[in-house]
Each structure stands twice: as structure tokens, then as C-alpha cells.
Amino acid sequence: MRNKPKRPSESKGNSAIVILAVLLGLFAMAILPRILEQSHPMVGKPMPALTLPSLGGAPKLANQASVSLESLKGKVVVLDFWAPWCGPCRHEMPILDKLAKRFELDGVVVLGVLVDPDHEGARNVLAQLNIAYPQLDDDAARNAAREFNVSSLPTMVVVDKTGTIRSYRTGFSSEEDVENAIKRALGS
């Protein structure tokens, strides 16, 4: 028994379905992160009023031993929750470092928030990647991670000048995604 050859109209129909599926997938990949970023329950709420110690042996904000997040009102704040074992965190950190330098004069402060007790590993990662933006240490109780509802790493939270959370992203963020979130917070 021989296979029947496909009719040309069947091949064209299958090709159209595949092309449509690919286009829908690309559209979803482009738009879904933005929708999720804006739909997190923390978006639109005030930034929790926490004071976190600076990570010893890492860059500090104005040489302060600790940083009150509330004292940063009037600036756009980018909080990067990370751990030294997190591969996507390590890939995102050079992007954040670059953007911290680019937007510094616009009143943007980028802060890393270590949520892992491995301080030595964290300092090694920071040194290997030559990261210059200030680093904070979430205390033993992990208050910052709890207050910001951090459940996966990396988590990036962007807060506008009024202290309102404007963007909440989990997983790796591209340079374009982070830059757009910062620009939106600067414009609000």
C-alpha cells in the first residue's frame, strides 16, 4: 500500500498554522513579561519601610553601615534580590551595574539584596563580575524577602520617587526590560 501524496492545499494549510503558532508564541513572549510585571500584587503598593545592613566587604551606599529604604524616597530605587548560587542572578548583575552607572545622575539607585547566608560566596561573585552597585544583606529573618514577597530569584523591584512599587519582575530581565522599567518609574 502506497502513501497518498499530499495535496498542495494541505501543505499550505499546515504551513499557515505553523507560521501562525510561531507568530503567536513570539507575541506572547514579547508582551507577557510586561503584563506579569505590572500585575503582581505588590505593584501600586508602597515600598515596605525596612532598614537593611550593608553587606560587609561589598560596595556600600555612601559608606553607610545600613540603609533605610524609606530614606530613599525622592529617588527611583531598583532592588535586585539575589544569591551567589543563582545563575540568572549572575547574568543579570552586569546589566544592573551598567544601568546603575547610566541612570545615576537621574536619581536612580540600584541596590543588590543578598538573600543567602553565603557572604563569602557573594563577595566572590561581586569581585568576579566587578559589580560596583551597593549591596545589602537581608537579615537572618529574611524580612526583606518576606515583605517584598520574594519567592524566586532573581527578583527585581522598581520603586518610583514617591516610594510606590511600579514594577515587579521574577526571573532574568534583559537590559531593555530593566531600562524600560526604570524609564517608566522616572516618568511617573
Secondary structure, DSSP 8 states (H G I E B T S, - for coil): -------HHHHHHHHHHHHHHHHHHHHHHHHHHHHHHHHSTTTTSB----EEEB-TTS--STT-SEEEGGGGTTSEEEEEEE-TT-HHHHHHHHHHHHHHHHHGGGTEEEEEEE-SS-HHHHHHHHHHHT--S-EEE--TT-HHHHHTT--SSSEEEEE-TTSBEEEEEES---HHHHHHHHHHHHH-
